[in-house]
């Protein structure tokens, strides 16, 4: 027995009504504060429908975030150490000799500043003729 298009449309309309009546809008679902005991949408594993705990999906992201936090902390510590070393070097340079700051202007108009430490040199390889001063350090400002 064949079904007419009219009967088929009636069945489709009635089935859709039942589905809509039994469906729930996603916006009406309760919101949870953590992922404990929360499962994802069903998935297919070896042709069987399974439910996946969200925590399994979140675990690689949590591990990556922890590694990023650790790397950021190490970078922070290294930056503080570098700042302390730069400060100590500047203080030592000021105690050793005279520091001269030079500003260079690039062709594009930008400027670059360097400091040159001048001191009497007995064991240096460079001697300024006539002044007894040698350039023993150059660093960016």
Residue, then its C-alpha position, 0 to 999 in steps of 0.5 A: x500500500x502506497x502512502x499519498x503525499x498528503x498523508x506523508x506530509x501529515x505524518x511528518x507534521x505530527x512527528x515534528x510536533x511531538x519532537x518540538x513538544x519533547x525538546x528543550x531549548x539549549x538556553x533553558x538548560x541549567x548552567x553548572x559551575x565546574x566540569x565535575x561529572x559533566x559529560x559531552x554530547x554522545x560520541x561514536x566509538x567502534x560503532x557504539x554510542x558513548x558519553x565522554x566526560x568533559x574532564x578528558x577533553x579539558x585535561x590537555x588544555x589544563x596541562x598546557x596552561x600549567x606549562x605556560x604558567x611555569x614558563x612565564x614564572x621562569x621568564x619573570x625570574x630570569x628577567x628580574x635576574x637580568x635587571x639585577x645583573x644590569x644594575x650591578x654592572x652599571x654600579x660597578x662601571x660607575x665605580x671603576x671609571x667615567x661613563x660617557x653616554x653617546x646618542x646616535x641618530x639613524x638615517x630614519x630619524x630614530x635615535x640609539x643611545x649607548x654608554x661607553x665606560x672609560x678608565x685608565x687601562x694598564x692591561x687593556x689592548x686599546x689605549x687612547x693616545x695621549x690620554x691614557x684612557x681605554x674603552x673597556x665596555x659599551x652597552x645599550x642604555 
